[in-house]
Amino acid sequence: MCPDCNSLDAEWSKVNGKGKIYTFAVAYDRGDFTVRYKLKGYENEYPYAIVLVELNDVGVRMVSNVVNCKPEDLKIDMPVEVTFVDVTDEITLPMFSVVK
């Protein structure tokens, strides 16, 4: 959705997959409280970071995860690039790795 006009008229564009962390949040396992709310597939992944990545070449922001960095080491504006992770035999997701 366009953040300026709310249009749903969108089209696919090729991008280079590089960007920076715009913002992030870290999900922690807090015992009994989170047991009811654990995201399926992430039960053994705590803590993990949910990142909003701003892609360099188009300025689009994308929600994802970072795969090669501890959540406590993440920083705003940290450079990242896309990597594709096979989460099941049928599903591959775009995630990001930190550019060192």
C-alpha positions in Angstrom: 0.0 0.0 0.0 1.3 3.4 -0.9 2.0 5.3 2.4 1.1 8.6 0.7 -2.2 7.9 -1.1 -3.2 4.4 0.3 -3.3 3.0 -3.3 -3.2 -0.8 -3.6 -2.1 -0.4 -7.2 1.3 -2.0 -7.0 3.8 -3.7 -9.3 6.8 -6.0 -9.0 10.3 -4.4 -9.2 13.7 -6.0 -9.2 15.9 -4.8 -6.3 19.5 -5.5 -5.3 18.5 -6.8 -1.9 20.8 -4.4 0.1 19.5 -2.1 2.7 19.8 -0.9 6.3 17.9 -1.7 9.5 15.3 1.1 9.9 14.1 -0.2 13.3 13.7 -3.5 15.2 12.1 -5.2 18.1 13.3 -8.3 20.0 10.9 -11.1 21.1 11.8 -12.9 24.4 10.4 -16.0 26.0 9.0 -14.7 29.3 7.8 -18.1 30.6 4.2 -18.8 31.2 2.9 -15.6 29.6 4.4 -16.2 26.2 3.6 -19.9 26.0 0.1 -19.0 24.8 1.4 -16.5 22.3 4.4 -18.2 20.8 4.6 -17.9 17.0 4.4 -21.3 15.4 7.8 -22.3 14.1 9.6 -20.0 16.4 9.1 -21.9 19.7 12.9 -22.7 20.0 14.2 -19.4 18.5 13.8 -17.0 21.4 15.2 -14.4 21.6 14.8 -13.3 18.0 14.6 -9.9 16.3 11.9 -8.6 14.0 13.5 -6.0 11.8 12.1 -3.4 9.4 14.7 -3.1 6.6 14.8 -0.1 4.3 16.0 -1.2 0.9 18.6 1.1 -0.6 17.6 1.2 -4.3 13.9 1.8 -3.9 13.3 3.1 -0.4 10.7 0.4 0.3 10.6 -1.0 3.9 10.3 -4.7 4.5 9.6 -6.7 7.7 11.8 -9.7 8.2 14.4 -11.3 10.5 18.2 -11.2 10.7 19.9 -14.5 10.6 23.6 -14.0 11.4 23.5 -11.6 14.3 22.5 -11.8 17.9 19.6 -9.5 18.7 21.6 -7.6 21.3 24.2 -6.7 18.6 21.7 -5.1 16.2 21.8 -1.4 15.6 19.6 1.1 13.7 21.2 1.9 10.2 23.2 -1.4 10.3 23.8 -2.5 6.7 22.1 -5.8 5.7 21.5 -7.8 2.5 18.9 -10.4 1.6 19.5 -14.1 2.0 16.8 -16.7 1.3 16.1 -19.3 4.0 14.3 -22.6 3.4 12.0 -22.8 6.4 10.3 -25.9 5.0 10.6 -28.0 1.9 7.9 -25.9 0.3 8.5 -22.4 1.9 11.5 -20.1 1.3 11.6 -16.7 3.0 13.6 -13.6 2.4 15.6 -12.8 5.5 18.6 -10.5 6.0 22.2 -11.0 7.1 24.5 -8.3 8.4 27.0 -6.9 5.9 30.4 -6.9 7.6 
